[in-house]
Amino acid sequence: MREYSCPSEGEEQAALYNMACAYARLQEIESGLLCIKGLLESGYDEYESLRSDKDLESLRASPEFEAVLGKYDNLATRLLGRKKRKTTEKKSWLDRW
């Protein structure tokens, strides 16, 4: 897969969320978690949606799921803020494809 540019951050997040759901339903846990990582790196912060969406059940069963979310959903990140990725910065989650 080559680097691409979505028209907006929201569209990129929607695509990553939907990809994570699809991979989770296919039981492709590693790929689903990779999409979740990309989603969180892009600034998505609706952690409760990730923790409650029925489509993501198989990902939540993985011990890595909370570790991935915990990297972003913690007190220090909330207090200090998250450093957003620059639009020109390479998307680390694309390296896997």
N, C-alpha and C positions, 0 to 999 in steps of 0.2 A: 504494500500500500504506500502511496506517496503522500507527501505533505499536501494538505488542502486548506482552503480558507472558507469558513462558513460566513454567510452574510452578516450574522450577528452572534454575539456570545450566547444569547438565549436559544438560538437555533442549534448551536453546537451542543449546548447542554441537553436540549430535548433529544437530539440524535443519540448522544451518549447514554442517556437514561433509557431510551427505548432499546438500544443495543444491549445494555445490561439486562433488561427484562427478557429480551429474546434469548440471550445466552443462558440466563438462569433457567428459563423454561426448557431449553435444550440440554440442561445439566452440564453445560460447558462452563464450569466454575471459574477456572483460571481466566478465560476470556471475559466473563462477566465482571470479575473483580477488577480486571484491567480497565474496563469501561468505567467502573465506579471510581477508580483512582483518577482517570482523566476528567471525569465529571467534577470531582472535588478540587482538582488542580485548577479547573476553569472558574472556580469561585462558587459553585453550587453549595448551598448551606441549609437545605431543607432535610436535615438528618432524620427527623421523625418520619418523613415520607419513605426514606430508604429503609428505615427500621420496621415499617408497617405494610409496605406494598406487598400484596399477596404474590405478585409475579416474581419477587426477589427472594422468596422463601429458601430456595436451594442455596443462594449465596449466603444468606444469614446463617445457615447451618454450618458453614465453613468457619473454622477458628480464625481465619484471616480477616473475615468481614469486620469485626469490631476493631481489630488492629488497624485496618485501613481507615475506618471512620474516626477512630480515636486520635489519629495523627492530625485531623482537622477539627474535630469536635471536642475540644478540651478548653479548660479555663484560660490557659496562657494565650491560645489563639483568639479566644473571645475578647480578652482584655487588650492584647497587643495588636490585634488585627492580623489578617492573613496577607502575606505579600502576594499580590496578584501577578500572574504570569503576563509578561509583555506579549502583545499580539505577534511580534516578530520572533518570539522565543519558540524553539522547537518543542513540539508536544511529545513528551517522553513516552506516553502511552502508545504512540504510533510506531515506536521502535520495535514493538513486539510483532507487528504484522509485516 
